[in-house]
Amino acid sequence: MNVRAAKDLGALIRDRRNELGLTQQNLADKTGVSRVWVVALEKGKPSAQLDLILRTLHQLGLALSVDSAKASLFTPRIDLGEIIRSTTKQA
C-alpha cells in the first residue's frame, strides 16, 4: 500500500489492528499510549509523533519502508499483497 497522507496511514493501522483482532484499547495498552491517541491516529491525525507511530507499527508487525517518489514515477509498482487479498476475497 502506498501511504501518501496521514489518513492512508491511519486506515492501514486500523485495518491491520482489525486483522489481528485487537481493540483500540488492546493496541493502546501494547503501545503505551491512550485509546484516544489510537483513535486520532486511525482517523489520520497529521501531527502524531513519529516515534509513537513507529512503536505502533511494530506492535502490529508492520515496518515502514520509504521509496524514492521519483523512481516510482517511472517504475510500475505491483502490490502482490493487494493482488492476493483481492483474489482471496473473490474465492
Biopython code that builds the backbone (N, CA, C, O; Angstrom):
import numpy as np
from Bio.PDB.StructureBuilder import StructureBuilder

atoms = [
    (1, "MET", "N", (0.847, -1.184, 0.000)),
    (1, "MET", "CA", (0.000, 0.000, 0.000)),
    (1, "MET", "C", (0.882, 1.232, 0.000)),
    (1, "MET", "O", (1.846, 1.317, 0.760)),
    (2, "ASN", "N", (0.554, 2.171, -0.840)),
    (2, "ASN", "CA", (1.241, 3.451, -0.841)),
    (2, "ASN", "C", (0.568, 4.380, 0.149)),
    (2, "ASN", "O", (-0.640, 4.609, 0.078)),
    (3, "VAL", "N", (1.344, 4.909, 1.063)),
    (3, "VAL", "CA", (0.842, 5.852, 2.058)),
    (3, "VAL", "C", (1.281, 7.233, 1.624)),
    (3, "VAL", "O", (2.471, 7.544, 1.602)),
    (4, "ARG", "N", (0.301, 8.061, 1.278)),
    (4, "ARG", "CA", (0.610, 9.410, 0.807)),
    (4, "ARG", "C", (0.059, 10.490, 1.710)),
    (4, "ARG", "O", (0.343, 11.673, 1.522)),
    (5, "ALA", "N", (-0.729, 10.084, 2.691)),
    (5, "ALA", "CA", (-1.335, 11.050, 3.610)),
    (5, "ALA", "C", (-1.547, 10.373, 4.959)),
    (5, "ALA", "O", (-1.539, 9.147, 5.066)),
    (6, "ALA", "N", (-1.735, 11.192, 5.979)),
    (6, "ALA", "CA", (-1.962, 10.677, 7.330)),
    (6, "ALA", "C", (-3.188, 9.762, 7.372)),
    (6, "ALA", "O", (-3.204, 8.782, 8.118)),
    (7, "LYS", "N", (-4.199, 10.071, 6.587)),
    (7, "LYS", "CA", (-5.405, 9.230, 6.563)),
    (7, "LYS", "C", (-5.109, 7.848, 6.008)),
    (7, "LYS", "O", (-5.691, 6.861, 6.459)),
    (8, "ASP", "N", (-4.204, 7.765, 5.026)),
    (8, "ASP", "CA", (-3.805, 6.460, 4.475)),
    (8, "ASP", "C", (-3.135, 5.612, 5.548)),
    (8, "ASP", "O", (-3.420, 4.422, 5.678)),
    (9, "LEU", "N", (-2.244, 6.233, 6.315)),
    (9, "LEU", "CA", (-1.563, 5.513, 7.383)),
    (9, "LEU", "C", (-2.553, 5.078, 8.451)),
    (9, "LEU", "O", (-2.473, 3.956, 8.952)),
    (10, "GLY", "N", (-3.469, 5.940, 8.797)),
    (10, "GLY", "CA", (-4.489, 5.605, 9.782)),
    (10, "GLY", "C", (-5.332, 4.424, 9.343)),
    (10, "GLY", "O", (-5.632, 3.536, 10.140)),
    (11, "ALA", "N", (-5.714, 4.414, 8.072)),
    (11, "ALA", "CA", (-6.519, 3.307, 7.540)),
    (11, "ALA", "C", (-5.725, 2.007, 7.560)),
    (11, "ALA", "O", (-6.270, 0.951, 7.880)),
    (12, "LEU", "N", (-4.448, 2.079, 7.224)),
    (12, "LEU", "CA", (-3.591, 0.904, 7.251)),
    (12, "LEU", "C", (-3.502, 0.337, 8.670)),
    (12, "LEU", "O", (-3.622, -0.872, 8.870)),
    (13, "ILE", "N", (-3.295, 1.200, 9.636)),
    (13, "ILE", "CA", (-3.194, 0.778, 11.029)),
    (13, "ILE", "C", (-4.510, 0.185, 11.508)),
    (13, "ILE", "O", (-4.513, -0.863, 12.154)),
    (14, "ARG", "N", (-5.624, 0.832, 11.204)),
    (14, "ARG", "CA", (-6.936, 0.317, 11.604)),
    (14, "ARG", "C", (-7.195, -1.063, 10.995)),
    (14, "ARG", "O", (-7.630, -1.982, 11.690)),
    (15, "ASP", "N", (-6.925, -1.202, 9.702)),
    (15, "ASP", "CA", (-7.160, -2.475, 9.020)),
    (15, "ASP", "C", (-6.312, -3.593, 9.617)),
    (15, "ASP", "O", (-6.803, -4.702, 9.828)),
    (16, "ARG", "N", (-5.044, -3.305, 9.886)),
    (16, "ARG", "CA", (-4.158, -4.322, 10.454)),
    (16, "ARG", "C", (-4.591, -4.683, 11.879)),
    (16, "ARG", "O", (-4.572, -5.853, 12.262)),
    (17, "ARG", "N", (-4.977, -3.675, 12.655)),
    (17, "ARG", "CA", (-5.461, -3.930, 14.021)),
    (17, "ARG", "C", (-6.658, -4.867, 13.981)),
    (17, "ARG", "O", (-6.745, -5.814, 14.762)),
    (18, "ASN", "N", (-7.582, -4.595, 13.062)),
    (18, "ASN", "CA", (-8.767, -5.443, 12.924)),
    (18, "ASN", "C", (-8.403, -6.853, 12.467)),
    (18, "ASN", "O", (-8.982, -7.826, 12.949)),
    (19, "GLU", "N", (-7.442, -6.974, 11.535)),
    (19, "GLU", "CA", (-6.992, -8.295, 11.079)),
    (19, "GLU", "C", (-6.469, -9.122, 12.248)),
    (19, "GLU", "O", (-6.670, -10.335, 12.305)),
    (20, "LEU", "N", (-5.795, -8.448, 13.183)),
    (20, "LEU", "CA", (-5.213, -9.137, 14.340)),
    (20, "LEU", "C", (-6.220, -9.345, 15.461)),
    (20, "LEU", "O", (-5.905, -9.976, 16.470)),
    (21, "GLY", "N", (-7.427, -8.821, 15.293)),
    (21, "GLY", "CA", (-8.461, -8.988, 16.307)),
    (21, "GLY", "C", (-8.224, -8.157, 17.563)),
    (21, "GLY", "O", (-8.679, -8.516, 18.649)),
    (22, "LEU", "N", (-7.513, -7.050, 17.410)),
    (22, "LEU", "CA", (-7.233, -6.181, 18.549)),
    (22, "LEU", "C", (-8.243, -5.047, 18.624)),
    (22, "LEU", "O", (-8.681, -4.526, 17.599)),
    (23, "THR", "N", (-8.606, -4.675, 19.830)),
    (23, "THR", "CA", (-9.414, -3.472, 20.010)),
    (23, "THR", "C", (-8.462, -2.282, 20.042)),
    (23, "THR", "O", (-7.247, -2.446, 20.153)),
    (24, "GLN", "N", (-9.021, -1.101, 19.944)),
    (24, "GLN", "CA", (-8.186, 0.096, 20.057)),
    (24, "GLN", "C", (-7.514, 0.139, 21.424)),
    (24, "GLN", "O", (-6.365, 0.566, 21.537)),
    (25, "GLN", "N", (-8.219, -0.298, 22.459)),
    (25, "GLN", "CA", (-7.635, -0.307, 23.803)),
    (25, "GLN", "C", (-6.501, -1.319, 23.905)),
    (25, "GLN", "O", (-5.480, -1.041, 24.534)),
    (26, "ASN", "N", (-6.669, -2.506, 23.286)),
    (26, "ASN", "CA", (-5.582, -3.506, 23.280)),
    (26, "ASN", "C", (-4.321, -2.925, 22.663)),
    (26, "ASN", "O", (-3.228, -3.048, 23.217)),
    (27, "LEU", "N", (-4.488, -2.289, 21.506)),
    (27, "LEU", "CA", (-3.342, -1.707, 20.805)),
    (27, "LEU", "C", (-2.722, -0.583, 21.632)),
    (27, "LEU", "O", (-1.499, -0.469, 21.715)),
    (28, "ALA", "N", (-3.560, 0.235, 22.234)),
    (28, "ALA", "CA", (-3.057, 1.321, 23.070)),
    (28, "ALA", "C", (-2.230, 0.774, 24.227)),
    (28, "ALA", "O", (-1.154, 1.294, 24.523)),
    (29, "ASP", "N", (-2.724, -0.265, 24.878)),
    (29, "ASP", "CA", (-2.006, -0.869, 26.005)),
    (29, "ASP", "C", (-0.661, -1.440, 25.564)),
    (29, "ASP", "O", (0.346, -1.254, 26.246)),
    (30, "LYS", "N", (-0.642, -2.132, 24.427)),
    (30, "LYS", "CA", (0.597, -2.730, 23.930)),
    (30, "LYS", "C", (1.618, -1.657, 23.534)),
    (30, "LYS", "O", (2.824, -1.848, 23.690)),
    (31, "THR", "N", (1.120, -0.532, 23.023)),
    (31, "THR", "CA", (1.991, 0.529, 22.525)),
    (31, "THR", "C", (2.400, 1.511, 23.616)),
    (31, "THR", "O", (3.412, 2.201, 23.489)),
    (32, "GLY", "N", (1.622, 1.572, 24.676)),
    (32, "GLY", "CA", (1.924, 2.515, 25.754)),
    (32, "GLY", "C", (1.368, 3.901, 25.502)),
    (32, "GLY", "O", (1.954, 4.904, 25.907)),
    (33, "VAL", "N", (0.221, 3.944, 24.823)),
    (33, "VAL", "CA", (-0.454, 5.213, 24.545)),
    (33, "VAL", "C", (-1.902, 5.091, 24.993)),
    (33, "VAL", "O", (-2.338, 4.024, 25.425)),
    (34, "SER", "N", (-2.643, 6.183, 24.890)),
    (34, "SER", "CA", (-4.060, 6.135, 25.267)),
    (34, "SER", "C", (-4.904, 5.659, 24.082)),
    (34, "SER", "O", (-4.479, 5.740, 22.930)),
    (35, "ARG", "N", (-6.096, 5.164, 24.384)),
    (35, "ARG", "CA", (-7.027, 4.770, 23.325)),
    (35, "ARG", "C", (-7.393, 5.977, 22.479)),
    (35, "ARG", "O", (-7.571, 5.857, 21.267)),
    (36, "VAL", "N", (-7.506, 7.132, 23.108)),
    (36, "VAL", "CA", (-7.831, 8.366, 22.380)),
    (36, "VAL", "C", (-6.758, 8.650, 21.324)),
    (36, "VAL", "O", (-7.071, 9.110, 20.225)),
    (37, "TRP", "N", (-5.497, 8.377, 21.659)),
    (37, "TRP", "CA", (-4.409, 8.590, 20.705)),
    (37, "TRP", "C", (-4.561, 7.641, 19.518)),
    (37, "TRP", "O", (-4.377, 8.047, 18.371)),
    (38, "VAL", "N", (-4.896, 6.377, 19.789)),
    (38, "VAL", "CA", (-5.092, 5.397, 18.706)),
    (38, "VAL", "C", (-6.250, 5.833, 17.816)),
    (38, "VAL", "O", (-6.155, 5.750, 16.592)),
    (39, "VAL", "N", (-7.337, 6.294, 18.416)),
    (39, "VAL", "CA", (-8.488, 6.775, 17.646)),
    (39, "VAL", "C", (-8.062, 7.909, 16.715)),
    (39, "VAL", "O", (-8.400, 7.912, 15.531)),
    (40, "ALA", "N", (-7.317, 8.870, 17.261)),
    (40, "ALA", "CA", (-6.870, 10.017, 16.457)),
    (40, "ALA", "C", (-5.948, 9.566, 15.325)),
    (40, "ALA", "O", (-6.054, 10.059, 14.202)),
    (41, "LEU", "N", (-5.042, 8.630, 15.620)),
    (41, "LEU", "CA", (-4.132, 8.126, 14.597)),
    (41, "LEU", "C", (-4.905, 7.440, 13.476)),
    (41, "LEU", "O", (-4.625, 7.661, 12.298)),
    (42, "GLU", "N", (-5.870, 6.614, 13.839)),
    (42, "GLU", "CA", (-6.652, 5.903, 12.830)),
    (42, "GLU", "C", (-7.507, 6.852, 12.001)),
    (42, "GLU", "O", (-7.858, 6.530, 10.865)),
    (43, "LYS", "N", (-7.845, 8.003, 12.543)),
    (43, "LYS", "CA", (-8.611, 9.000, 11.784)),
    (43, "LYS", "C", (-7.710, 9.864, 10.910)),
    (43, "LYS", "O", (-8.202, 10.679, 10.130)),
    (44, "GLY", "N", (-6.389, 9.692, 11.032)),
    (44, "GLY", "CA", (-5.467, 10.430, 10.181)),
    (44, "GLY", "C", (-4.919, 11.688, 10.815)),
    (44, "GLY", "O", (-4.637, 12.659, 10.113)),
    (45, "LYS", "N", (-4.761, 11.693, 12.131)),
    (45, "LYS", "CA", (-4.197, 12.859, 12.815)),
    (45, "LYS", "C", (-2.844, 13.197, 12.197)),
    (45, "LYS", "O", (-1.919, 12.387, 12.265)),
    (46, "PRO", "N", (-2.713, 14.375, 11.597)),
    (46, "PRO", "CA", (-1.478, 14.700, 10.885)),
    (46, "PRO", "C", (-0.300, 15.056, 11.792)),
    (46, "PRO", "O", (0.837, 15.105, 11.324)),
    (47, "SER", "N", (-0.546, 15.300, 13.063)),
    (47, "SER", "CA", (0.548, 15.739, 13.933)),
    (47, "SER", "C", (0.984, 14.665, 14.930)),
    (47, "SER", "O", (1.594, 14.997, 15.947)),
    (48, "ALA", "N", (0.696, 13.412, 14.674)),
    (48, "ALA", "CA", (1.091, 12.330, 15.578)),
    (48, "ALA", "C", (2.610, 12.200, 15.601)),
    (48, "ALA", "O", (3.268, 12.386, 14.577)),
    (49, "GLN", "N", (3.163, 11.884, 16.756)),
    (49, "GLN", "CA", (4.607, 11.749, 16.915)),
    (49, "GLN", "C", (5.119, 10.521, 16.181)),
    (49, "GLN", "O", (4.562, 9.431, 16.307)),
    (50, "LEU", "N", (6.173, 10.705, 15.421)),
    (50, "LEU", "CA", (6.727, 9.614, 14.615)),
    (50, "LEU", "C", (7.179, 8.445, 15.472)),
    (50, "LEU", "O", (6.961, 7.295, 15.092)),
    (51, "ASP", "N", (7.805, 8.701, 16.621)),
    (51, "ASP", "CA", (8.269, 7.593, 17.446)),
    (51, "ASP", "C", (7.104, 6.735, 17.939)),
    (51, "ASP", "O", (7.234, 5.516, 18.051)),
    (52, "LEU", "N", (5.975, 7.364, 18.232)),
    (52, "LEU", "CA", (4.795, 6.599, 18.658)),
    (52, "LEU", "C", (4.183, 5.838, 17.485)),
    (52, "LEU", "O", (3.694, 4.721, 17.648)),
    (53, "ILE", "N", (4.214, 6.443, 16.316)),
    (53, "ILE", "CA", (3.717, 5.753, 15.122)),
    (53, "ILE", "C", (4.570, 4.521, 14.842)),
    (53, "ILE", "O", (4.040, 3.445, 14.564)),
    (54, "LEU", "N", (5.887, 4.678, 14.917)),
    (54, "LEU", "CA", (6.777, 3.546, 14.675)),
    (54, "LEU", "C", (6.579, 2.448, 15.717)),
    (54, "LEU", "O", (6.624, 1.264, 15.384)),
    (55, "ARG", "N", (6.363, 2.828, 16.957)),
    (55, "ARG", "CA", (6.102, 1.846, 18.012)),
    (55, "ARG", "C", (4.790, 1.108, 17.733)),
    (55, "ARG", "O", (4.692, -0.101, 17.944)),
    (56, "THR", "N", (3.795, 1.838, 17.261)),
    (56, "THR", "CA", (2.503, 1.243, 16.932)),
    (56, "THR", "C", (2.644, 0.257, 15.773)),
    (56, "THR", "O", (2.113, -0.852, 15.826)),
    (57, "LEU", "N", (3.360, 0.665, 14.731)),
    (57, "LEU", "CA", (3.586, -0.224, 13.590)),
    (57, "LEU", "C", (4.301, -1.496, 14.041)),
    (57, "LEU", "O", (3.969, -2.590, 13.586)),
    (58, "HIS", "N", (5.266, -1.356, 14.919)),
    (58, "HIS", "CA", (5.991, -2.528, 15.432)),
    (58, "HIS", "C", (5.039, -3.483, 16.151)),
    (58, "HIS", "O", (5.121, -4.695, 15.955)),
    (59, "GLN", "N", (4.152, -2.961, 16.969)),
    (59, "GLN", "CA", (3.202, -3.809, 17.695)),
    (59, "GLN", "C", (2.263, -4.545, 16.749)),
    (59, "GLN", "O", (1.752, -5.614, 17.084)),
    (60, "LEU", "N", (2.035, -3.980, 15.574)),
    (60, "LEU", "CA", (1.158, -4.596, 14.579)),
    (60, "LEU", "C", (1.922, -5.496, 13.606)),
    (60, "LEU", "O", (1.329, -6.075, 12.696)),
    (61, "GLY", "N", (3.237, -5.611, 13.799)),
    (61, "GLY", "CA", (4.034, -6.443, 12.906)),
    (61, "GLY", "C", (4.250, -5.806, 11.554)),
    (61, "GLY", "O", (4.453, -6.502, 10.560)),
    (62, "LEU", "N", (4.207, -4.480, 11.508)),
    (62, "LEU", "CA", (4.398, -3.745, 10.257)),
    (62, "LEU", "C", (5.719, -2.990, 10.313)),
    (62, "LEU", "O", (6.189, -2.634, 11.393)),
    (63, "ALA", "N", (6.313, -2.745, 9.157)),
    (63, "ALA", "CA", (7.543, -1.970, 9.067)),
    (63, "ALA", "C", (7.338, -0.822, 8.097)),
    (63, "ALA", "O", (6.572, -0.931, 7.139)),
    (64, "LEU", "N", (8.020, 0.262, 8.351)),
    (64, "LEU", "CA", (7.944, 1.426, 7.482)),
    (64, "LEU", "C", (9.061, 1.332, 6.453)),
    (64, "LEU", "O", (10.225, 1.132, 6.802)),
    (65, "SER", "N", (8.701, 1.477, 5.193)),
    (65, "SER", "CA", (9.670, 1.437, 4.110)),
    (65, "SER", "C", (9.457, 2.675, 3.248)),
    (65, "SER", "O", (8.320, 3.049, 2.959)),
    (66, "VAL", "N", (10.542, 3.303, 2.843)),
    (66, "VAL", "CA", (10.441, 4.528, 2.058)),
    (66, "VAL", "C", (11.124, 4.315, 0.722)),
    (66, "VAL", "O", (12.269, 3.868, 0.670)),
    (67, "ASP", "N", (10.428, 4.633, -0.355)),
    (67, "ASP", "CA", (10.976, 4.554, -1.704)),
    (67, "ASP", "C", (11.078, 5.952, -2.275)),
    (67, "ASP", "O", (10.358, 6.859, -1.856)),
    (68, "SER", "N", (11.947, 6.119, -3.202)),
    (68, "SER", "CA", (12.078, 7.391, -3.888)),
    (68, "SER", "C", (10.840, 7.639, -4.738)),
    (68, "SER", "O", (10.481, 6.814, -5.578)),
    (69, "ALA", "N", (10.190, 8.772, -4.521)),
    (69, "ALA", "CA", (8.993, 9.106, -5.299)),
    (69, "ALA", "C", (9.345, 9.242, -6.772)),
    (69, "ALA", "O", (8.551, 8.865, -7.634)),
    (70, "LYS", "N", (10.521, 9.774, -7.072)),
    (70, "LYS", "CA", (10.947, 9.942, -8.456)),
    (70, "LYS", "C", (11.070, 8.594, -9.150)),
    (70, "LYS", "O", (10.615, 8.435, -10.282)),
    (71, "ALA", "N", (11.676, 7.631, -8.485)),
    (71, "ALA", "CA", (11.831, 6.300, -9.083)),
    (71, "ALA", "C", (10.482, 5.647, -9.307)),
    (71, "ALA", "O", (10.283, 4.969, -10.315)),
    (72, "SER", "N", (9.549, 5.839, -8.382)),
    (72, "SER", "CA", (8.258, 5.180, -8.519)),
    (72, "SER", "C", (7.420, 5.779, -9.642)),
    (72, "SER", "O", (6.471, 5.148, -10.106)),
    (73, "LEU", "N", (7.758, 6.989, -10.085)),
    (73, "LEU", "CA", (7.045, 7.583, -11.211)),
    (73, "LEU", "C", (7.355, 6.838, -12.507)),
    (73, "LEU", "O", (6.523, 6.795, -13.414)),
    (74, "PHE", "N", (8.548, 6.254, -12.596)),
    (74, "PHE", "CA", (8.976, 5.614, -13.820)),
    (74, "PHE", "C", (8.951, 4.093, -13.751)),
    (74, "PHE", "O", (9.050, 3.424, -14.779)),
    (75, "THR", "N", (8.822, 3.552, -12.565)),
    (75, "THR", "CA", (8.821, 2.115, -12.384)),
    (75, "THR", "C", (7.422, 1.656, -12.016)),
    (75, "THR", "O", (6.893, 2.069, -10.984)),
    (76, "PRO", "N", (6.810, 0.809, -12.836)),
    (76, "PRO", "CA", (5.484, 0.326, -12.467)),
    (76, "PRO", "C", (5.546, -0.446, -11.150)),
    (76, "PRO", "O", (6.437, -1.273, -10.955)),
    (77, "ARG", "N", (4.614, -0.182, -10.260)),
    (77, "ARG", "CA", (4.587, -0.836, -8.955)),
    (77, "ARG", "C", (3.520, -1.924, -8.952)),
    (77, "ARG", "O", (2.382, -1.685, -9.355)),
    (78, "ILE", "N", (3.879, -3.084, -8.508)),
    (78, "ILE", "CA", (2.932, -4.186, -8.381)),
    (78, "ILE", "C", (2.866, -4.535, -6.905)),
    (78, "ILE", "O", (3.880, -4.864, -6.290)),
    (79, "ASP", "N", (1.678, -4.463, -6.345)),
    (79, "ASP", "CA", (1.472, -4.783, -4.936)),
    (79, "ASP", "C", (0.923, -6.207, -4.864)),
    (79, "ASP", "O", (-0.279, -6.428, -5.011)),
    (80, "LEU", "N", (1.825, -7.178, -4.633)),
    (80, "LEU", "CA", (1.406, -8.575, -4.593)),
    (80, "LEU", "C", (0.429, -8.832, -3.457)),
    (80, "LEU", "O", (-0.495, -9.634, -3.598)),
    (81, "GLY", "N", (0.628, -8.156, -2.333)),
    (81, "GLY", "CA", (-0.298, -8.306, -1.211)),
    (81, "GLY", "C", (-1.708, -7.919, -1.598)),
    (81, "GLY", "O", (-2.663, -8.606, -1.233)),
    (82, "GLU", "N", (-1.854, -6.832, -2.331)),
    (82, "GLU", "CA", (-3.173, -6.378, -2.774)),
    (82, "GLU", "C", (-3.784, -7.372, -3.755)),
    (82, "GLU", "O", (-4.983, -7.647, -3.692)),
    (83, "ILE", "N", (-2.978, -7.907, -4.651)),
    (83, "ILE", "CA", (-3.474, -8.896, -5.616)),
    (83, "ILE", "C", (-3.961, -10.140, -4.876)),
    (83, "ILE", "O", (-5.035, -10.661, -5.177)),
    (84, "ILE", "N", (-3.181, -10.614, -3.916)),
    (84, "ILE", "CA", (-3.566, -11.802, -3.152)),
    (84, "ILE", "C", (-4.845, -11.542, -2.370)),
    (84, "ILE", "O", (-5.750, -12.375, -2.365)),
    (85, "ARG", "N", (-4.925, -10.376, -1.701)),
    (85, "ARG", "CA", (-6.130, -10.056, -0.933)),
    (85, "ARG", "C", (-7.363, -9.988, -1.832)),
    (85, "ARG", "O", (-8.434, -10.463, -1.451)),
    (86, "SER", "N", (-7.222, -9.406, -3.010)),
    (86, "SER", "CA", (-8.389, -9.275, -3.884)),
    (86, "SER", "C", (-8.847, -10.627, -4.421)),
    (86, "SER", "O", (-10.044, -10.847, -4.604)),
    (87, "THR", "N", (-7.903, -11.536, -4.674)),
    (87, "THR", "CA", (-8.301, -12.850, -5.174)),
    (87, "THR", "C", (-8.879, -13.720, -4.080)),
    (87, "THR", "O", (-9.772, -14.526, -4.340)),
    (88, "THR", "N", (-8.388, -13.574, -2.856)),
    (88, "THR", "CA", (-8.934, -14.391, -1.767)),
    (88, "THR", "C", (-10.318, -13.900, -1.343)),
    (88, "THR", "O", (-11.121, -14.681, -0.833)),
    (89, "LYS", "N", (-10.600, -12.617, -1.551)),
    (89, "LYS", "CA", (-11.934, -12.106, -1.247)),
    (89, "LYS", "C", (-12.964, -12.633, -2.232)),
    (89, "LYS", "O", (-14.125, -12.837, -1.879)),
    (90, "GLN", "N", (-12.531, -12.855, -3.480)),
    (90, "GLN", "CA", (-13.435, -13.320, -4.521)),
    (90, "GLN", "C", (-13.701, -14.817, -4.406)),
    (90, "GLN", "O", (-14.744, -15.302, -4.844)),
    (91, "ALA", "N", (-12.764, -15.541, -3.821)),
    (91, "ALA", "CA", (-12.887, -17.012, -3.746)),
    (91, "ALA", "C", (-13.915, -17.440, -2.736)),
    (91, "ALA", "O", (-14.139, -18.637, -2.552)),
]
sb = StructureBuilder()
sb.init_structure("model")
sb.init_model(0)
sb.init_chain("A")
sb.init_seg("    ")
for serial, (resi, resn, name, xyz) in enumerate(atoms, 1):
    if name == "N":
        sb.init_residue(resn, " ", resi, " ")
    sb.init_atom(name, np.array(xyz, "f"), 0.0, 1.0, " ", f" {name:<3s}", serial, name[0])
structure = sb.get_structure()
